[in-house]
Amino acid sequence: PSCNRFVGVHTTCPYCGAKISKRMSVMLFKYGALAVAFIGLILLYLAARVVETKVIKVRDVIPSMSFAYVRVQGTVPFQPRIYPETKSLSFTVDDGTGRISIKAYGAVTEELIRTDKLPKIGDWVDVAGQLQVKEERASMIIQRPKEVKVTSAEVLIAQVPTLKIAQIIRGKIGQLIKCEGKIINIRTFPKGRSLKISDGSGDIDIVIWDSVYEKIPNRGTLQIGREISVQGIIGEYRGKLQVQPRAPEEIKIVGAKEEVTVAPPVAIEIPILSIDQITKDRIGQIVSCQGTVTQYRLFSKGVSLVISDGTGRISVTLWDKVKNQITDRRIFIVGTQISVRGKLGAYREQLQLVPQRAGDIRVIESGGG
């Protein structure tokens, strides 16, 4: 202005009243910045609506992912739980690599129930939410009911593909499939068993938890050499693919009639074998033997004995639920001669006997058998 004073952002000088003209470049920058910011907000809004939430595998969840908004897909292995007093619910999703707890609260819970989006056991779900990872345990909080998609178990069964074992690959982890094969090996572990089957194109482990196995009507015929048809979720354990049936109905013996069942228990005397007669082809069977305790070892959930009868040695595993019922403590003393009956299994390629109850293991009194 004519008074040569600094007037800042004013367009009229407050001292002399002269009109102040702004440079065109400053005007363009001012309004251009506003336009770019507005367009940027619109693009961010569109991206948020169009870009799909990333699907993750449960095994890949780490503590640094807490509060991330992600998506998981898998089946529901247990019945969901509803807590009316707190207006909350929870259910578990198994994607084949692990399990995660899904939770909802307040209005989200009410909307899921009202719109019948609460899954049932065996259903397949696609759900997005916010991760919470505490002490290596992960859970997901549903933020919006529309982020829950449920496919009923009945629809899944009609859509399940039958694959050759060679077609079961890591890219299919978490999927529900069917396969067939011959049992070539049986291995037991604390809460279930693994049947290795082969169809000529390859082999794979079928993992059957005790909660499923005990409900299979003709489970006694699941022996090496049997052809079986299995439906289950593809998973992975220690780098090896496996198929996990979710219900006893998903395991069928090829060629067996529906009415074939295990005969009711009767008083059958199980012959006493020498330890060298206890071989891998008897895995899964109840066998009996006698021997002298040569080793005793405690582990976190029970004890392990090694017995010898002169023809060989075998491990005897006593889980706490059986061990704690044994009243004759001589069984745990090296040098005691005992009689053992139990289910034959294998751990790390070594055969082991697993008594099912305290009465399956007893001390042989001097002069007795």
VEXDREN-2710 file (C-alpha; in Angstrom, 1 decimal):
% VEXDREN-2710
k/r/px/py/pz
1/PRO/0.0/0.0/0.0
2/SER/1.0/3.7/-0.3
3/CYS/1.8/3.8/3.4
4/ASN/4.3/1.0/3.0
5/ARG/3.1/-0.9/6.0
6/PHE/2.7/-4.7/6.4
7/VAL/-1.0/-5.7/6.2
8/GLY/-0.8/-9.5/6.3
9/VAL/-3.9/-11.3/4.8
10/HIS/-6.0/-8.1/4.6
11/THR/-7.2/-7.1/1.1
12/THR/-7.7/-3.5/2.2
13/CYS/-5.0/-1.6/4.2
14/PRO/-6.3/-0.8/7.7
15/TYR/-4.0/2.2/7.8
16/CYS/-4.5/4.1/4.5
17/GLY/-7.5/2.3/3.0
18/ALA/-5.7/1.3/-0.1
19/LYS/-6.9/-1.9/-2.0
20/ILE/-4.4/-4.7/-1.9
21/SER/-4.2/-7.1/-4.9
22/LYS/-3.0/-10.7/-4.4
23/ARG/-0.7/-12.5/-6.8
24/MET/-2.5/-15.0/-9.0
25/SER/0.0/-17.8/-8.0
26/VAL/-0.9/-17.4/-4.4
27/MET/-4.6/-17.5/-5.2
28/LEU/-4.2/-20.7/-7.3
29/PHE/-2.2/-22.4/-4.6
30/LYS/-4.7/-21.5/-1.9
31/TYR/-7.8/-22.8/-3.7
32/GLY/-5.9/-25.6/-5.4
33/ALA/-4.8/-27.0/-2.0
34/LEU/-8.5/-27.0/-0.9
35/ALA/-9.6/-28.8/-4.0
36/VAL/-6.8/-31.5/-3.7
37/ALA/-7.7/-32.1/-0.1
38/PHE/-11.4/-32.4/-0.9
39/ILE/-10.7/-34.8/-3.8
40/GLY/-8.4/-36.8/-1.6
41/LEU/-11.1/-37.3/1.0
42/ILE/-13.5/-38.6/-1.6
43/LEU/-10.9/-41.0/-2.9
44/LEU/-10.2/-42.3/0.6
45/TYR/-13.9/-42.8/1.2
46/LEU/-14.3/-44.7/-2.1
47/ALA/-11.2/-46.8/-1.3
48/ALA/-12.5/-47.7/2.1
49/ARG/-15.8/-48.9/0.5
50/VAL/-14.2/-50.8/-2.4
51/VAL/-11.0/-52.4/-1.1
52/GLU/-11.7/-55.7/0.6
53/THR/-10.5/-56.5/4.1
54/LYS/-7.4/-58.7/4.0
55/VAL/-8.0/-62.4/4.8
56/ILE/-5.5/-63.9/7.2
57/LYS/-4.6/-67.3/8.5
58/VAL/-4.9/-67.8/12.3
59/ARG/-1.4/-69.3/12.5
60/ASP/0.0/-65.9/11.2
61/VAL/-1.5/-63.8/14.0
62/ILE/1.2/-62.2/16.1
63/PRO/1.0/-59.7/19.0
64/SER/1.9/-56.7/16.8
65/MET/-1.3/-57.3/14.9
66/SER/-3.5/-56.2/17.8
67/PHE/-6.3/-53.7/16.7
68/ALA/-5.8/-54.6/13.1
69/TYR/-9.0/-54.9/11.1
70/VAL/-8.8/-58.3/9.3
71/ARG/-10.9/-61.1/8.0
72/VAL/-10.9/-64.9/8.8
73/GLN/-12.7/-67.7/7.0
74/GLY/-13.4/-71.2/8.3
75/THR/-15.8/-73.6/10.0
76/VAL/-17.5/-73.4/13.4
77/PRO/-16.4/-76.5/15.4
78/PHE/-18.5/-75.8/18.5
79/GLN/-21.9/-74.5/19.3
80/PRO/-21.9/-70.6/19.7
81/ARG/-22.6/-69.2/23.2
82/ILE/-25.0/-66.4/24.0
83/TYR/-24.8/-64.4/27.2
84/PRO/-28.1/-62.5/27.6
85/GLU/-27.1/-60.7/30.8
86/THR/-24.2/-58.9/29.1
87/LYS/-25.8/-58.8/25.5
88/SER/-22.7/-60.6/24.1
89/LEU/-22.0/-63.8/22.2
90/SER/-18.9/-65.8/21.1
91/PHE/-18.1/-68.6/18.7
92/THR/-14.9/-70.3/17.4
93/VAL/-13.6/-70.4/13.9
94/ASP/-11.2/-73.1/12.7
95/ASP/-9.5/-72.2/9.4
96/GLY/-7.3/-75.3/9.2
97/THR/-4.2/-73.6/10.6
98/GLY/-5.6/-72.8/14.1
99/ARG/-8.7/-71.5/16.0
100/ILE/-9.7/-68.1/17.0
101/SER/-12.5/-66.8/19.2
102/ILE/-15.0/-64.4/17.6
103/LYS/-17.0/-62.1/19.9
104/ALA/-19.7/-59.5/19.6
105/TYR/-21.3/-57.1/22.1
106/GLY/-24.4/-54.9/22.6
107/ALA/-26.2/-53.8/19.4
108/VAL/-24.0/-56.0/17.2
109/THR/-25.1/-59.1/19.2
110/GLU/-28.8/-58.1/18.9
111/GLU/-28.5/-57.5/15.2
112/LEU/-26.8/-60.8/14.5
113/ILE/-29.5/-62.7/16.4
114/ARG/-32.3/-60.6/14.8
115/THR/-31.0/-61.2/11.2
116/ASP/-30.3/-64.9/11.9
117/LYS/-26.6/-64.5/11.3
118/LEU/-25.5/-66.6/14.3
119/PRO/-23.7/-69.7/12.9
120/LYS/-24.4/-73.2/14.0
121/ILE/-21.9/-76.0/14.6
122/GLY/-20.5/-77.2/11.2
123/ASP/-21.3/-73.9/9.4
124/TRP/-18.7/-72.0/7.3
125/VAL/-18.2/-68.4/8.1
126/ASP/-16.5/-65.4/6.6
127/VAL/-16.1/-62.7/9.3
128/ALA/-14.2/-59.4/9.6
129/GLY/-13.4/-57.6/12.8
130/GLN/-10.7/-56.1/15.0
131/LEU/-8.0/-58.3/16.4
132/GLN/-7.1/-58.5/20.0
133/VAL/-4.0/-60.5/20.9
134/LYS/-3.2/-61.0/24.6
135/GLU/-0.6/-63.4/25.9
136/GLU/-0.4/-65.1/22.5
137/ARG/-4.2/-65.7/22.6
138/ALA/-6.1/-64.1/19.7
139/SER/-9.7/-63.1/19.5
140/MET/-11.7/-60.9/17.1
141/ILE/-14.4/-58.3/17.9
142/ILE/-17.1/-57.9/15.3
143/GLN/-17.7/-54.2/14.6
144/ARG/-20.5/-54.5/12.0
145/PRO/-23.1/-57.3/11.6
146/LYS/-22.9/-57.1/7.8
147/GLU/-19.3/-58.3/8.0
148/VAL/-20.5/-61.7/9.0
149/LYS/-21.4/-64.2/6.2
150/VAL/-22.6/-67.7/7.1
151/THR/-23.0/-70.7/4.8
152/SER/-24.9/-73.6/6.4
153/ALA/-23.4/-77.0/6.8
154/GLU/-26.1/-78.5/4.6
155/VAL/-25.1/-76.3/1.7
156/LEU/-21.5/-77.0/2.3
157/ILE/-22.0/-80.8/2.1
158/ALA/-23.7/-80.5/-1.3
159/GLN/-20.7/-78.5/-2.6
160/VAL/-17.8/-80.5/-1.1
161/PRO/-15.3/-81.6/-3.8
162/THR/-13.8/-85.0/-3.8
163/LEU/-10.0/-84.8/-4.3
164/LYS/-7.1/-87.1/-5.0
165/ILE/-4.6/-86.9/-2.2
166/ALA/-2.1/-85.4/-4.6
167/GLN/-4.6/-82.5/-5.2
168/ILE/-4.6/-81.6/-1.5
169/ILE/-2.1/-78.7/-1.4
170/ARG/-1.3/-75.8/0.9
171/GLY/-3.4/-73.4/-1.2
172/LYS/-6.5/-75.3/-0.1
173/ILE/-5.8/-75.1/3.7
174/GLY/-9.0/-74.3/5.5
175/GLN/-11.3/-75.9/2.8
176/LEU/-13.7/-78.7/3.4
177/ILE/-13.0/-81.7/1.1
178/LYS/-13.6/-85.4/0.6
179/CYS/-10.9/-88.0/-0.1
180/GLU/-10.5/-91.8/-0.1
181/GLY/-7.7/-94.1/0.6
182/LYS/-6.4/-97.2/2.3
183/ILE/-5.1/-97.0/5.9
184/ILE/-1.4/-97.7/5.9
185/ASN/-0.5/-96.6/9.4
186/ILE/-2.1/-95.7/12.7
187/ARG/-0.7/-93.5/15.4
188/THR/-2.2/-92.5/18.7
189/PHE/-1.6/-89.3/20.7
190/PRO/-3.0/-88.1/24.1
191/LYS/-6.4/-86.9/22.8
192/GLY/-6.9/-88.8/19.6
193/ARG/-5.3/-90.7/16.7
194/SER/-3.9/-90.2/13.3
195/LEU/-4.7/-92.6/10.4
196/LYS/-2.3/-92.3/7.4
197/ILE/-4.2/-93.1/4.2
198/SER/-2.9/-93.6/0.6
199/ASP/-4.7/-93.6/-2.7
200/GLY/-1.8/-94.3/-5.0
201/SER/-1.3/-90.6/-5.8
202/GLY/0.0/-89.8/-2.4
203/ASP/-0.7/-90.2/1.4
204/ILE/-2.0/-87.9/4.1
205/ASP/-2.8/-88.0/7.8
206/ILE/-6.4/-88.1/8.9
207/VAL/-6.6/-86.6/12.4
208/ILE/-9.5/-87.9/14.5
209/TRP/-10.0/-86.5/18.0
210/ASP/-11.3/-88.9/20.7
211/SER/-14.5/-86.9/20.9
212/VAL/-15.2/-87.9/17.3
213/TYR/-13.7/-91.3/17.3
214/GLU/-15.7/-92.6/20.3
215/LYS/-18.9/-91.8/18.4
216/ILE/-18.0/-93.8/15.2
217/PRO/-20.3/-96.8/15.3
218/ASN/-17.9/-99.2/13.4
219/ARG/-14.7/-97.8/14.7
220/GLY/-13.4/-101.3/15.6
221/THR/-12.9/-101.9/11.9
222/LEU/-10.7/-98.9/11.3
223/GLN/-7.5/-101.1/10.9
224/ILE/-4.5/-101.1/8.6
225/GLY/-5.6/-102.2/5.1
226/ARG/-9.1/-100.8/5.3
227/GLU/-10.4/-98.4/2.6
228/ILE/-12.1/-95.4/4.1
229/SER/-13.8/-92.3/2.7
230/VAL/-13.2/-89.1/4.7
231/GLN/-14.7/-85.6/4.7
232/GLY/-12.9/-82.9/6.7
233/ILE/-11.0/-79.6/6.8
234/ILE/-7.5/-79.4/5.3
235/GLY/-5.1/-78.3/8.0
236/GLU/-1.3/-78.3/8.6
237/TYR/0.7/-79.4/11.6
238/ARG/4.5/-79.1/11.8
239/GLY/4.7/-78.5/8.1
240/LYS/2.7/-81.5/7.1
241/LEU/-0.8/-81.3/5.6
242/GLN/-3.6/-83.2/7.3
243/VAL/-7.4/-83.7/7.0
244/GLN/-9.5/-83.3/10.2
245/PRO/-13.1/-84.7/10.2
246/ARG/-15.5/-82.7/12.4
247/ALA/-18.1/-85.4/13.1
248/PRO/-18.3/-89.2/13.1
249/GLU/-20.6/-89.2/10.1
250/GLU/-17.7/-87.8/8.0
251/ILE/-15.7/-91.1/8.3
252/LYS/-17.1/-94.0/6.3
253/ILE/-15.6/-97.4/5.6
254/VAL/-15.8/-98.1/1.9
255/GLY/-17.9/-101.2/1.2
256/ALA/-19.1/-101.5/4.8
257/LYS/-22.9/-101.8/5.3
258/GLU/-24.5/-99.1/7.4
259/GLU/-25.7/-101.6/10.0
260/VAL/-22.2/-102.8/10.7
261/THR/-21.3/-101.8/14.3
262/VAL/-19.0/-102.9/17.0
263/ALA/-20.3/-105.8/19.0
264/PRO/-21.4/-105.0/22.5
265/PRO/-18.8/-105.6/25.2
266/VAL/-18.6/-109.1/26.4
267/ALA/-16.2/-110.9/28.7
268/ILE/-13.5/-111.9/26.2
269/GLU/-10.2/-113.0/27.6
270/ILE/-7.4/-111.1/25.8
271/PRO/-4.4/-113.5/25.3
272/ILE/-1.1/-112.5/27.0
273/LEU/1.5/-111.9/24.4
274/SER/5.3/-111.9/24.6
275/ILE/6.6/-108.4/23.9
276/ASP/8.3/-109.5/20.7
277/GLN/4.8/-110.5/19.4
278/ILE/3.5/-106.9/19.9
279/THR/4.2/-105.3/16.5
280/LYS/3.0/-102.3/14.5
281/ASP/0.2/-104.2/12.7
282/ARG/-1.5/-104.4/16.1
283/ILE/-1.6/-100.6/16.6
284/GLY/-5.1/-99.5/17.7
285/GLN/-5.8/-103.0/19.3
286/ILE/-6.1/-103.9/22.9
287/VAL/-3.2/-106.2/23.9
288/SER/-1.9/-107.7/27.1
289/CYS/1.6/-108.6/28.2
290/GLN/3.7/-109.2/31.3
291/GLY/7.2/-108.0/32.3
292/THR/9.5/-106.5/34.8
293/VAL/9.7/-102.7/35.3
294/THR/13.1/-101.6/34.2
295/GLN/12.6/-97.8/34.0
296/TYR/10.3/-95.2/35.6
297/ARG/10.0/-91.6/34.3
298/LEU/7.7/-88.8/35.3
299/PHE/6.4/-86.3/32.6
300/SER/4.1/-83.4/32.8
301/LYS/0.8/-85.3/32.4
302/GLY/1.6/-88.7/33.7
303/VAL/4.4/-91.4/34.0
304/SER/6.1/-93.7/31.6
305/LEU/7.3/-97.2/32.5
306/VAL/9.5/-99.5/30.5
307/ILE/8.9/-103.2/31.0
308/SER/10.9/-106.2/29.8
309/ASP/10.1/-109.9/29.5
310/GLY/13.3/-111.3/28.0
311/THR/12.0/-111.2/24.4
312/GLY/11.9/-107.4/24.2
313/ARG/11.0/-104.1/25.9
314/ILE/8.0/-101.8/25.6
315/SER/6.9/-98.5/27.0
316/VAL/3.7/-98.2/29.2
317/THR/2.2/-94.8/29.3
318/LEU/0.0/-93.9/32.3
319/TRP/-1.9/-90.6/32.0
320/ASP/-2.7/-88.8/35.3
321/LYS/-6.3/-89.8/35.2
322/VAL/-5.3/-93.5/35.3
323/LYS/-2.1/-93.1/37.4
324/ASN/-4.0/-91.2/40.2
325/GLN/-6.4/-94.2/40.6
326/ILE/-3.7/-96.7/41.1
327/THR/-3.5/-97.7/44.8
328/ASP/-0.7/-100.3/44.6
329/ARG/2.4/-98.1/44.4
330/ARG/4.7/-101.1/43.8
331/ILE/3.8/-100.7/40.2
332/PHE/6.1/-97.7/40.0
333/ILE/9.1/-99.5/41.5
334/VAL/11.9/-100.8/39.2
335/GLY/12.1/-104.6/39.5
336/THR/8.4/-105.2/40.1
337/GLN/6.8/-107.8/37.8
338/ILE/3.5/-106.5/36.4
339/SER/0.7/-107.5/34.0
340/VAL/-0.5/-104.8/31.6
341/ARG/-3.4/-104.5/29.3
342/GLY/-3.9/-101.4/27.1
343/LYS/-4.4/-99.9/23.7
344/LEU/-1.3/-100.2/21.5
345/GLY/-0.1/-96.9/20.0
346/ALA/3.1/-95.3/18.8
347/TYR/5.0/-92.2/19.8
348/ARG/8.0/-91.0/17.8
349/GLU/8.0/-94.3/16.0
350/GLN/8.2/-96.3/19.3
351/LEU/5.4/-98.6/20.3
352/GLN/3.7/-98.0/23.6
353/LEU/0.8/-99.5/25.6
354/VAL/-1.7/-97.1/27.1
355/PRO/-3.9/-98.7/29.9
356/GLN/-7.4/-97.2/29.9
357/ARG/-8.2/-97.7/33.6
358/ALA/-6.3/-98.5/36.8
359/GLY/-7.5/-102.1/36.7
360/ASP/-5.6/-102.7/33.5
361/ILE/-2.2/-102.7/35.3
362/ARG/-1.5/-104.9/38.3
363/VAL/1.4/-106.5/40.2
364/ILE/2.0/-110.2/39.6
365/GLU/2.3/-111.7/43.1
366/SER/5.0/-114.3/43.7
367/GLY/3.8/-117.6/42.5
368/GLY/0.9/-116.0/40.5
369/GLY/0.3/-115.1/36.9
END
